[in-house]
């Protein structure tokens, strides 16, 4: 697999990464990574907002 990733580097333009084709797998990987970052940021944001709200109310206990 590593040989496949670096196979096009000899024919790549200077300064390029050597990835000349855009495959469905690459697109799906980028979309999945973007969604993972977006959802993770949302969870962190909502957790922070809830934590601040609990602190503001003066009730630090966790409710289900």
PyMOL Python script that loads the backbone (N, CA, C, O; Angstrom):
from pymol import cmd

cmd.read_pdbstr("""\
ATOM      1  N   UNK A   1       0.826  -1.188   0.000  1.00  0.00           N
ATOM      2  CA  UNK A   1       0.000   0.000   0.000  1.00  0.00           C
ATOM      3  C   UNK A   1       0.872   1.253   0.000  1.00  0.00           C
ATOM      4  O   UNK A   1       0.551   2.224  -0.686  1.00  0.00           O
ATOM      5  N   UNK A   2       1.950   1.249   0.745  1.00  0.00           N
ATOM      6  CA  UNK A   2       2.830   2.412   0.776  1.00  0.00           C
ATOM      7  C   UNK A   2       3.434   2.646  -0.596  1.00  0.00           C
ATOM      8  O   UNK A   2       3.585   3.792  -1.020  1.00  0.00           O
ATOM      9  N   UNK A   3       3.784   1.570  -1.298  1.00  0.00           N
ATOM     10  CA  UNK A   3       4.336   1.714  -2.644  1.00  0.00           C
ATOM     11  C   UNK A   3       3.309   2.348  -3.572  1.00  0.00           C
ATOM     12  O   UNK A   3       3.672   3.131  -4.451  1.00  0.00           O
ATOM     13  N   UNK A   4       2.043   2.024  -3.392  1.00  0.00           N
ATOM     14  CA  UNK A   4       0.992   2.619  -4.205  1.00  0.00           C
ATOM     15  C   UNK A   4       0.877   4.118  -3.946  1.00  0.00           C
ATOM     16  O   UNK A   4       0.692   4.894  -4.884  1.00  0.00           O
ATOM     17  N   UNK A   5       0.985   4.529  -2.694  1.00  0.00           N
ATOM     18  CA  UNK A   5       0.853   5.948  -2.364  1.00  0.00           C
ATOM     19  C   UNK A   5       1.984   6.779  -2.951  1.00  0.00           C
ATOM     20  O   UNK A   5       1.773   7.929  -3.338  1.00  0.00           O
ATOM     21  N   UNK A   6       3.162   6.219  -3.021  1.00  0.00           N
ATOM     22  CA  UNK A   6       4.312   6.962  -3.514  1.00  0.00           C
ATOM     23  C   UNK A   6       4.659   6.625  -4.959  1.00  0.00           C
ATOM     24  O   UNK A   6       5.706   7.054  -5.444  1.00  0.00           O
ATOM     25  N   UNK A   7       3.825   5.879  -5.657  1.00  0.00           N
ATOM     26  CA  UNK A   7       4.116   5.469  -7.026  1.00  0.00           C
ATOM     27  C   UNK A   7       4.097   6.652  -7.983  1.00  0.00           C
ATOM     28  O   UNK A   7       4.888   6.685  -8.925  1.00  0.00           O
ATOM     29  N   UNK A   8       3.220   7.619  -7.769  1.00  0.00           N
ATOM     30  CA  UNK A   8       3.091   8.748  -8.682  1.00  0.00           C
ATOM     31  C   UNK A   8       4.019   9.908  -8.351  1.00  0.00           C
ATOM     32  O   UNK A   8       3.984  10.921  -9.048  1.00  0.00           O
ATOM     33  N   UNK A   9       4.833   9.802  -7.333  1.00  0.00           N
ATOM     34  CA  UNK A   9       5.662  10.941  -6.946  1.00  0.00           C
ATOM     35  C   UNK A   9       6.731  11.248  -7.987  1.00  0.00           C
ATOM     36  O   UNK A   9       7.171  12.394  -8.082  1.00  0.00           O
ATOM     37  N   UNK A  10       7.159  10.275  -8.761  1.00  0.00           N
ATOM     38  CA  UNK A  10       8.181  10.520  -9.774  1.00  0.00           C
ATOM     39  C   UNK A  10       7.618  11.333 -10.927  1.00  0.00           C
ATOM     40  O   UNK A  10       8.349  12.101 -11.552  1.00  0.00           O
ATOM     41  N   UNK A  11       6.330  11.178 -11.220  1.00  0.00           N
ATOM     42  CA  UNK A  11       5.732  11.898 -12.344  1.00  0.00           C
ATOM     43  C   UNK A  11       4.967  13.136 -11.902  1.00  0.00           C
ATOM     44  O   UNK A  11       4.392  13.837 -12.735  1.00  0.00           O
ATOM     45  N   UNK A  12       4.952  13.407 -10.639  1.00  0.00           N
ATOM     46  CA  UNK A  12       4.186  14.546 -10.128  1.00  0.00           C
ATOM     47  C   UNK A  12       4.895  15.851 -10.431  1.00  0.00           C
ATOM     48  O   UNK A  12       6.113  15.888 -10.612  1.00  0.00           O
ATOM     49  N   UNK A  13       4.127  16.905 -10.484  1.00  0.00           N
ATOM     50  CA  UNK A  13       4.707  18.219 -10.707  1.00  0.00           C
ATOM     51  C   UNK A  13       5.449  18.663  -9.451  1.00  0.00           C
ATOM     52  O   UNK A  13       5.104  18.245  -8.345  1.00  0.00           O
ATOM     53  N   UNK A  14       6.457  19.502  -9.613  1.00  0.00           N
ATOM     54  CA  UNK A  14       7.203  19.966  -8.440  1.00  0.00           C
ATOM     55  C   UNK A  14       6.297  20.722  -7.471  1.00  0.00           C
ATOM     56  O   UNK A  14       5.499  21.570  -7.872  1.00  0.00           O
ATOM     57  N   UNK A  15       6.435  20.401  -6.223  1.00  0.00           N
ATOM     58  CA  UNK A  15       5.629  21.039  -5.196  1.00  0.00           C
ATOM     59  C   UNK A  15       4.313  20.341  -4.945  1.00  0.00           C
ATOM     60  O   UNK A  15       3.617  20.675  -3.986  1.00  0.00           O
ATOM     61  N   UNK A  16       3.954  19.389  -5.772  1.00  0.00           N
ATOM     62  CA  UNK A  16       2.703  18.661  -5.594  1.00  0.00           C
ATOM     63  C   UNK A  16       2.911  17.461  -4.689  1.00  0.00           C
ATOM     64  O   UNK A  16       4.043  17.074  -4.398  1.00  0.00           O
ATOM     65  N   UNK A  17       1.820  16.885  -4.252  1.00  0.00           N
ATOM     66  CA  UNK A  17       1.896  15.726  -3.372  1.00  0.00           C
ATOM     67  C   UNK A  17       1.936  14.420  -4.146  1.00  0.00           C
ATOM     68  O   UNK A  17       2.194  13.366  -3.564  1.00  0.00           O
ATOM     69  N   UNK A  18       1.689  14.470  -5.432  1.00  0.00           N
ATOM     70  CA  UNK A  18       1.728  13.270  -6.236  1.00  0.00           C
ATOM     71  C   UNK A  18       0.389  12.592  -6.395  1.00  0.00           C
ATOM     72  O   UNK A  18       0.315  11.546  -7.040  1.00  0.00           O
ATOM     73  N   UNK A  19      -0.669  13.139  -5.839  1.00  0.00           N
ATOM     74  CA  UNK A  19      -1.993  12.559  -5.996  1.00  0.00           C
ATOM     75  C   UNK A  19      -2.674  13.258  -7.157  1.00  0.00           C
ATOM     76  O   UNK A  19      -3.193  14.365  -7.013  1.00  0.00           O
ATOM     77  N   UNK A  20      -2.669  12.608  -8.301  1.00  0.00           N
ATOM     78  CA  UNK A  20      -3.216  13.239  -9.492  1.00  0.00           C
ATOM     79  C   UNK A  20      -4.649  12.818  -9.765  1.00  0.00           C
ATOM     80  O   UNK A  20      -5.352  13.507 -10.504  1.00  0.00           O
ATOM     81  N   UNK A  21      -5.106  11.710  -9.194  1.00  0.00           N
ATOM     82  CA  UNK A  21      -6.466  11.260  -9.438  1.00  0.00           C
ATOM     83  C   UNK A  21      -7.294  11.393  -8.167  1.00  0.00           C
ATOM     84  O   UNK A  21      -6.807  11.195  -7.055  1.00  0.00           O
ATOM     85  N   UNK A  22      -8.531  11.726  -8.366  1.00  0.00           N
ATOM     86  CA  UNK A  22      -9.465  11.862  -7.252  1.00  0.00           C
ATOM     87  C   UNK A  22     -10.414  10.672  -7.308  1.00  0.00           C
ATOM     88  O   UNK A  22     -11.269  10.590  -8.190  1.00  0.00           O
ATOM     89  N   UNK A  23     -10.260   9.759  -6.368  1.00  0.00           N
ATOM     90  CA  UNK A  23     -11.087   8.558  -6.373  1.00  0.00           C
ATOM     91  C   UNK A  23     -12.237   8.701  -5.390  1.00  0.00           C
ATOM     92  O   UNK A  23     -12.230   9.575  -4.522  1.00  0.00           O
ATOM     93  N   UNK A  24     -13.214   7.835  -5.542  1.00  0.00           N
ATOM     94  CA  UNK A  24     -14.361   7.842  -4.639  1.00  0.00           C
ATOM     95  C   UNK A  24     -13.928   7.566  -3.211  1.00  0.00           C
ATOM     96  O   UNK A  24     -14.478   8.142  -2.272  1.00  0.00           O
ATOM     97  N   UNK A  25     -12.954   6.698  -3.039  1.00  0.00           N
ATOM     98  CA  UNK A  25     -12.452   6.392  -1.699  1.00  0.00           C
ATOM     99  C   UNK A  25     -11.834   7.603  -1.025  1.00  0.00           C
ATOM    100  O   UNK A  25     -12.032   7.823   0.170  1.00  0.00           O
ATOM    101  N   UNK A  26     -11.076   8.399  -1.800  1.00  0.00           N
ATOM    102  CA  UNK A  26     -10.467   9.608  -1.239  1.00  0.00           C
ATOM    103  C   UNK A  26     -11.530  10.626  -0.849  1.00  0.00           C
ATOM    104  O   UNK A  26     -11.435  11.262   0.201  1.00  0.00           O
ATOM    105  N   UNK A  27     -12.537  10.778  -1.692  1.00  0.00           N
ATOM    106  CA  UNK A  27     -13.612  11.728  -1.393  1.00  0.00           C
ATOM    107  C   UNK A  27     -14.362  11.292  -0.137  1.00  0.00           C
ATOM    108  O   UNK A  27     -14.650  12.110   0.737  1.00  0.00           O
ATOM    109  N   UNK A  28     -14.675  10.005  -0.055  1.00  0.00           N
ATOM    110  CA  UNK A  28     -15.388   9.512   1.127  1.00  0.00           C
ATOM    111  C   UNK A  28     -14.554   9.662   2.394  1.00  0.00           C
ATOM    112  O   UNK A  28     -15.091   9.959   3.461  1.00  0.00           O
ATOM    113  N   UNK A  29     -13.252   9.459   2.282  1.00  0.00           N
ATOM    114  CA  UNK A  29     -12.386   9.616   3.449  1.00  0.00           C
ATOM    115  C   UNK A  29     -12.362  11.064   3.926  1.00  0.00           C
ATOM    116  O   UNK A  29     -12.388  11.322   5.129  1.00  0.00           O
ATOM    117  N   UNK A  30     -12.312  12.003   2.994  1.00  0.00           N
ATOM    118  CA  UNK A  30     -12.303  13.423   3.366  1.00  0.00           C
ATOM    119  C   UNK A  30     -13.643  13.825   3.974  1.00  0.00           C
ATOM    120  O   UNK A  30     -13.682  14.551   4.967  1.00  0.00           O
ATOM    121  N   UNK A  31     -14.729  13.360   3.389  1.00  0.00           N
ATOM    122  CA  UNK A  31     -16.060  13.673   3.929  1.00  0.00           C
ATOM    123  C   UNK A  31     -16.228  13.063   5.322  1.00  0.00           C
ATOM    124  O   UNK A  31     -16.744  13.718   6.227  1.00  0.00           O
ATOM    125  N   UNK A  32     -15.796  11.820   5.496  1.00  0.00           N
ATOM    126  CA  UNK A  32     -15.915  11.169   6.808  1.00  0.00           C
ATOM    127  C   UNK A  32     -15.086  11.895   7.856  1.00  0.00           C
ATOM    128  O   UNK A  32     -15.528  12.062   8.993  1.00  0.00           O
ATOM    129  N   UNK A  33     -13.893  12.326   7.484  1.00  0.00           N
ATOM    130  CA  UNK A  33     -13.046  13.064   8.422  1.00  0.00           C
ATOM    131  C   UNK A  33     -13.683  14.400   8.787  1.00  0.00           C
ATOM    132  O   UNK A  33     -13.672  14.801   9.951  1.00  0.00           O
ATOM    133  N   UNK A  34     -14.232  15.079   7.802  1.00  0.00           N
ATOM    134  CA  UNK A  34     -14.912  16.348   8.066  1.00  0.00           C
ATOM    135  C   UNK A  34     -16.106  16.179   8.991  1.00  0.00           C
ATOM    136  O   UNK A  34     -16.306  16.973   9.910  1.00  0.00           O
ATOM    137  N   UNK A  35     -16.896  15.142   8.746  1.00  0.00           N
ATOM    138  CA  UNK A  35     -18.041  14.885   9.627  1.00  0.00           C
ATOM    139  C   UNK A  35     -17.606  14.522  11.041  1.00  0.00           C
ATOM    140  O   UNK A  35     -18.240  14.930  12.014  1.00  0.00           O
ATOM    141  N   UNK A  36     -16.534  13.761  11.153  1.00  0.00           N
ATOM    142  CA  UNK A  36     -16.022  13.395  12.474  1.00  0.00           C
ATOM    143  C   UNK A  36     -15.591  14.636  13.252  1.00  0.00           C
ATOM    144  O   UNK A  36     -15.885  14.761  14.441  1.00  0.00           O
ATOM    145  N   UNK A  37     -14.901  15.541  12.588  1.00  0.00           N
ATOM    146  CA  UNK A  37     -14.464  16.776  13.245  1.00  0.00           C
ATOM    147  C   UNK A  37     -15.682  17.632  13.622  1.00  0.00           C
ATOM    148  O   UNK A  37     -15.732  18.191  14.718  1.00  0.00           O
ATOM    149  N   UNK A  38     -16.648  17.733  12.726  1.00  0.00           N
ATOM    150  CA  UNK A  38     -17.842  18.538  12.981  1.00  0.00           C
ATOM    151  C   UNK A  38     -18.640  18.000  14.167  1.00  0.00           C
ATOM    152  O   UNK A  38     -19.033  18.768  15.045  1.00  0.00           O
ATOM    153  N   UNK A  39     -18.881  16.703  14.201  1.00  0.00           N
ATOM    154  CA  UNK A  39     -19.644  16.100  15.293  1.00  0.00           C
ATOM    155  C   UNK A  39     -18.878  16.191  16.608  1.00  0.00           C
ATOM    156  O   UNK A  39     -19.471  16.465  17.651  1.00  0.00           O
ATOM    157  N   UNK A  40     -17.569  15.964  16.570  1.00  0.00           N
ATOM    158  CA  UNK A  40     -16.765  16.071  17.794  1.00  0.00           C
ATOM    159  C   UNK A  40     -16.796  17.489  18.348  1.00  0.00           C
ATOM    160  O   UNK A  40     -16.927  17.682  19.557  1.00  0.00           O
ATOM    161  N   UNK A  41     -16.676  18.477  17.473  1.00  0.00           N
ATOM    162  CA  UNK A  41     -16.739  19.871  17.927  1.00  0.00           C
ATOM    163  C   UNK A  41     -18.114  20.186  18.519  1.00  0.00           C
ATOM    164  O   UNK A  41     -18.209  20.908  19.512  1.00  0.00           O
ATOM    165  N   UNK A  42     -19.170  19.652  17.921  1.00  0.00           N
ATOM    166  CA  UNK A  42     -20.512  19.867  18.451  1.00  0.00           C
ATOM    167  C   UNK A  42     -20.702  19.257  19.824  1.00  0.00           C
ATOM    168  O   UNK A  42     -21.309  19.874  20.700  1.00  0.00           O
ATOM    169  N   UNK A  43     -20.189  18.053  20.023  1.00  0.00           N
ATOM    170  CA  UNK A  43     -20.295  17.399  21.329  1.00  0.00           C
ATOM    171  C   UNK A  43     -19.520  18.179  22.382  1.00  0.00           C
ATOM    172  O   UNK A  43     -20.005  18.365  23.498  1.00  0.00           O
ATOM    173  N   UNK A  44     -18.328  18.632  22.038  1.00  0.00           N
ATOM    174  CA  UNK A  44     -17.525  19.427  22.985  1.00  0.00           C
ATOM    175  C   UNK A  44     -18.250  20.724  23.321  1.00  0.00           C
ATOM    176  O   UNK A  44     -18.296  21.123  24.485  1.00  0.00           O
ATOM    177  N   UNK A  45     -18.820  21.388  22.309  1.00  0.00           N
ATOM    178  CA  UNK A  45     -19.541  22.636  22.547  1.00  0.00           C
ATOM    179  C   UNK A  45     -20.743  22.416  23.463  1.00  0.00           C
ATOM    180  O   UNK A  45     -20.928  23.150  24.434  1.00  0.00           O
ATOM    181  N   UNK A  46     -21.559  21.409  23.156  1.00  0.00           N
ATOM    182  CA  UNK A  46     -22.746  21.172  23.979  1.00  0.00           C
ATOM    183  C   UNK A  46     -22.383  20.748  25.400  1.00  0.00           C
ATOM    184  O   UNK A  46     -23.073  21.124  26.348  1.00  0.00           O
ATOM    185  N   UNK A  47     -21.327  19.982  25.558  1.00  0.00           N
ATOM    186  CA  UNK A  47     -20.884  19.591  26.899  1.00  0.00           C
ATOM    187  C   UNK A  47     -20.431  20.806  27.694  1.00  0.00           C
ATOM    188  O   UNK A  47     -20.724  20.924  28.884  1.00  0.00           O
ATOM    189  N   UNK A  48     -19.723  21.699  27.041  1.00  0.00           N
ATOM    190  CA  UNK A  48     -19.253  22.917  27.708  1.00  0.00           C
ATOM    191  C   UNK A  48     -20.426  23.805  28.107  1.00  0.00           C
ATOM    192  O   UNK A  48     -20.444  24.350  29.210  1.00  0.00           O
ATOM    193  N   UNK A  49     -21.396  23.951  27.226  1.00  0.00           N
ATOM    194  CA  UNK A  49     -22.568  24.779  27.533  1.00  0.00           C
ATOM    195  C   UNK A  49     -23.338  24.196  28.710  1.00  0.00           C
ATOM    196  O   UNK A  49     -23.767  24.931  29.599  1.00  0.00           O
ATOM    197  N   UNK A  50     -23.515  22.874  28.717  1.00  0.00           N
ATOM    198  CA  UNK A  50     -24.225  22.244  29.828  1.00  0.00           C
ATOM    199  C   UNK A  50     -23.467  22.408  31.136  1.00  0.00           C
ATOM    200  O   UNK A  50     -24.074  22.659  32.178  1.00  0.00           O
ATOM    201  N   UNK A  51     -22.150  22.270  31.092  1.00  0.00           N
ATOM    202  CA  UNK A  51     -21.329  22.414  32.288  1.00  0.00           C
ATOM    203  C   UNK A  51     -21.432  23.841  32.845  1.00  0.00           C
ATOM    204  O   UNK A  51     -21.563  24.038  34.053  1.00  0.00           O
ATOM    205  N   UNK A  52     -21.370  24.828  31.947  1.00  0.00           N
ATOM    206  CA  UNK A  52     -21.496  26.220  32.401  1.00  0.00           C
ATOM    207  C   UNK A  52     -22.879  26.491  32.971  1.00  0.00           C
ATOM    208  O   UNK A  52     -23.011  27.219  33.956  1.00  0.00           O
ATOM    209  N   UNK A  53     -23.908  25.915  32.365  1.00  0.00           N
ATOM    210  CA  UNK A  53     -25.272  26.119  32.845  1.00  0.00           C
ATOM    211  C   UNK A  53     -25.469  25.503  34.227  1.00  0.00           C
ATOM    212  O   UNK A  53     -26.104  26.100  35.096  1.00  0.00           O
ATOM    213  N   UNK A  54     -24.919  24.303  34.423  1.00  0.00           N
ATOM    214  CA  UNK A  54     -25.023  23.662  35.746  1.00  0.00           C
ATOM    215  C   UNK A  54     -24.282  24.481  36.793  1.00  0.00           C
ATOM    216  O   UNK A  54     -24.758  24.624  37.919  1.00  0.00           O
ATOM    217  N   UNK A  55     -23.124  25.019  36.433  1.00  0.00           N
ATOM    218  CA  UNK A  55     -22.366  25.857  37.375  1.00  0.00           C
ATOM    219  C   UNK A  55     -23.136  27.121  37.704  1.00  0.00           C
ATOM    220  O   UNK A  55     -23.153  27.555  38.856  1.00  0.00           O
ATOM    221  N   UNK A  56     -23.777  27.721  36.702  1.00  0.00           N
ATOM    222  CA  UNK A  56     -24.523  28.960  36.908  1.00  0.00           C
ATOM    223  C   UNK A  56     -25.722  28.740  37.827  1.00  0.00           C
ATOM    224  O   UNK A  56     -26.048  29.602  38.643  1.00  0.00           O
ATOM    225  N   UNK A  57     -26.372  27.598  37.695  1.00  0.00           N
ATOM    226  CA  UNK A  57     -27.517  27.295  38.561  1.00  0.00           C
ATOM    227  C   UNK A  57     -27.087  26.884  39.955  1.00  0.00           C
ATOM    228  O   UNK A  57     -27.913  26.870  40.867  1.00  0.00           O
ATOM    229  N   UNK A  58     -25.828  26.552  40.146  1.00  0.00           N
ATOM    230  CA  UNK A  58     -25.336  26.163  41.451  1.00  0.00           C
ATOM    231  C   UNK A  58     -25.667  24.724  41.799  1.00  0.00           C
ATOM    232  O   UNK A  58     -25.712  24.363  42.975  1.00  0.00           O
ATOM    233  N   UNK A  59     -25.898  23.902  40.789  1.00  0.00           N
ATOM    234  CA  UNK A  59     -26.232  22.503  41.011  1.00  0.00           C
ATOM    235  C   UNK A  59     -25.237  21.637  40.235  1.00  0.00           C
ATOM    236  O   UNK A  59     -25.488  21.288  39.082  1.00  0.00           O
ATOM    237  N   UNK A  60     -24.119  21.292  40.857  1.00  0.00           N
ATOM    238  CA  UNK A  60     -23.069  20.552  40.111  1.00  0.00           C
ATOM    239  C   UNK A  60     -23.361  19.057  39.929  1.00  0.00           C
ATOM    240  O   UNK A  60     -22.581  18.359  39.281  1.00  0.00           O
ATOM    241  N   UNK A  61     -24.464  18.556  40.487  1.00  0.00           N
ATOM    242  CA  UNK A  61     -24.743  17.130  40.346  1.00  0.00           C
ATOM    243  C   UNK A  61     -25.161  16.821  38.924  1.00  0.00           C
ATOM    244  O   UNK A  61     -25.754  17.651  38.235  1.00  0.00           O
ATOM    245  N   UNK A  62     -24.841  15.611  38.500  1.00  0.00           N
ATOM    246  CA  UNK A  62     -25.170  15.184  37.135  1.00  0.00           C
ATOM    247  C   UNK A  62     -26.545  14.544  37.148  1.00  0.00           C
ATOM    248  O   UNK A  62     -26.835  13.686  37.982  1.00  0.00           O
ATOM    249  N   UNK A  63     -27.387  14.965  36.221  1.00  0.00           N
ATOM    250  CA  UNK A  63     -28.743  14.431  36.121  1.00  0.00           C
ATOM    251  C   UNK A  63     -28.838  13.570  34.876  1.00  0.00           C
ATOM    252  O   UNK A  63     -28.194  13.845  33.863  1.00  0.00           O
ATOM    253  N   UNK A  64     -29.654  12.519  34.966  1.00  0.00           N
ATOM    254  CA  UNK A  64     -29.835  11.634  33.817  1.00  0.00           C
ATOM    255  C   UNK A  64     -31.057  12.043  33.029  1.00  0.00           C
ATOM    256  O   UNK A  64     -31.379  11.417  32.019  1.00  0.00           O
TER     257      UNK A  64
END
""", "prot")
cmd.dss("prot")
cmd.show_as("cartoon", "prot")
cmd.util.cbc("prot")
cmd.orient("prot")
